[in-house]
Amino acid sequence: MQTTILAIHLLLTISMIVVILIQRSEGGGLGIGGGNMGGLMSARGTANLLTRATAILAACFFVTSLLLAIMATRDDRPSSILDTPVPIETAPAPSAPPPAE
C-alpha cells in the first residue's frame, strides 16, 4: 500500500512541476505556455485551467504527503524501549563430569 501511494505521490510531483512550468510568467521566467495553445482556448481560459490544475494537484500532493507520514509512523515496532520485553537469559546447562576411568 505504501509503495502504491509513493508511486502516486511521485507522479503528482512530476505533473505539478510540468503544470507550473507551463504557466505564463509575469516576470519573464520560463513561461513555456505563453502561446494560445493552438487556438483551442483563449489565454484567459488557459490560465484558469492551469490554475485549477495546479490547485487540484497541490491538494492531492498534500493528501498523499499526509498519508505517507501517517503510514511511516504506524510501524509494528514498539513506541518505547520500556515497552520491549526483556529477554530471559538462561544459565548454561551444567556439563556432565568427564567419565572416570
Secondary structure, DSSP 8 states (H G I E B T S, - for coil): -HHHHHHHHHHHHHHHHHHHHHS--SSSS--TT-S-GGGTS-HHHHHHHHHHHHHHHHHHHHHHHHHHHHHHH--SS-SSGGGS-----------------
